Amino acid sequence: MTRTHVVALGGSLLRPEEAEKRRQWLGQLRQLIVHVEGNGGKLGIVVGGGLPAREGIELAKNIISDSDKLDEVGIAATRLNATVLQQIFLDIGCDVAPSIPSTTEEASSLISKHSIVVMGGTTPGHTTDAVAIALARDCGARNCIIATNVDYVYDKDPRKYEEAKPMFDISIDELAEITGTEPLLPGQSAVVDPVAVGWAKSASIDIAVLDGRDISLLDSALEGKEFSGTLIRSV
């Protein structure tokens, strides 16, 4: 039976400050995709908006106050990033879906026909973390990997508290205590989106949070091996 994986890639991962690091990261990601496809796996990738989303929202919010309209700006940025990855994978001959799906149902259908599907956001109020959890639910994946620019889930914000401690293996309820349950505002971020946490609990989907800047960690998680990061168990 073909195993389907779902990964949420933080948009910031695509644009490290140094161009050489950007080139290396994209090259390593491309090799990982070839490896997954070569082993007969299927992969759904949901890409965040990162810098283009923040810049677009900052530009628009000087005139637009409606949060849903601002969120549409962010969603457009995620679809731009998704197109970048889609074209990189198509360029090396991977079996990538030729379109960027706008719903998780559409993405799930495409995964049944292709090895790789890349998408961005879908609906205002739903971050790419939530979209990735929804995609895992719709395509029958039992877990979702959230690759971001932090190494662990911490018991408190490590940027504000020096005593913040990393958490290695926790329950979905423990994660909910850290992230809260209220939806994020446009342009805000959290280590895991609170809406995604609730959906993962409802669908019994495990979550892995890891530092996506190190592609080897993502590779290990996809292989079911030990990795440096936080595993969140739904049950």
Secondary structure, 3 states (H helix, E strand, C coil): CCCEEEEEECHHHHCCCCHHHHHHHHHHHHHHHHHHHHCCCEEEEEECCHHHHHHHHHHHCCCCCCHHHHHHHHHHHHHHHHHHHHHHHHHCCCCECCCCCCCHHHHHHHHCCCCEEEECCCCCCCCHHHHHHHHHHHHCCCEEEEEECCCCEECCCCCCCCCCCEECEEEHHHHHHHHCCCCCCCCCCCCCCHHHHHHHHHHCCEEEEEECCCHHHHHHHHCCCCCCEEEEECC
